[in-house]
Amino acid sequence: MGLFDRVSRVVRSNLNAAVSSAEDPEKILEQALIDMQEDLIQLRQAVASAIASQKRVQQQYNQTQSEANNWQQRAQLALQKGDENLAREALSRRKVQLETATALKAQLDQQTTTVDTLKRNLIALEGKIAEAKTKKDMLKARASAAKANEQLQSTVNSMGTSSAMAAFERMEEKVLQMEARSQAVAELAGADLESQFAALESGSDVDAELEAMKQQLLGGGSANQAQLPGTPAAQPASSGTTSGTTAPKDAAVDAELEALKTQLDNL
């Protein structure tokens, strides 16, 4: 293979690739339809011209036939008048007209066939153009749908790695963190509230126990004092000495009670 052939093939392949990539289906369909419309116009003009030519030949043929009939009548008139030479001349003219009519008839038949063919081609082209218009609209709709789908897919694919999508993901993560912190704060607040109520409940128990001890100490009398360790036995009370012997014992109880209160306050 020569160098020129190789270069020619490379150039043609590159041109074909460039043309193929530059082809827009919608524009190509529009241009193809325009070309078909131009062909239709030319074909209509050709049909009109053929029909006009057919009519001229038909008129010439009819006129030749009429002339041939006229010479026939003249030949008959010359014979009736006894002029054979004139009749012979008329018949010669009639023969020329008949020969001309025969040639015109062949031309007329050929022209009629041409006109019929052109008419059929015109009808077929009109049908193809109508079909092409319908197909063009359908193909344009399919091409538009394909372009829209391609653009949508490109947009969706680009959104997966775009900064906007990343920002949405970051904000979602931030919202999740805020929700987690809010839940943790709520749990801590609930735990602190529970601990406060537990303290109150324990304080109520201590108060009840303190009240019971006060009732026990105040309501037991001397019998309880005799049972306390290290307490001397009770002596019979005499007049004038009762208040003096019970006063020190009450002071000791009050001191012990104050000590218990101090311990409870420090809890």
Secondary structure as UniProt FT lines:
FT   HELIX           3..22
FT   HELIX           25..80
FT   TURN            81..82
FT   HELIX           84..161
FT   HELIX           163..220
FT   HELIX           222..227
FT   TURN            229..230
FT   TURN            239..241
FT   HELIX           242..266
//
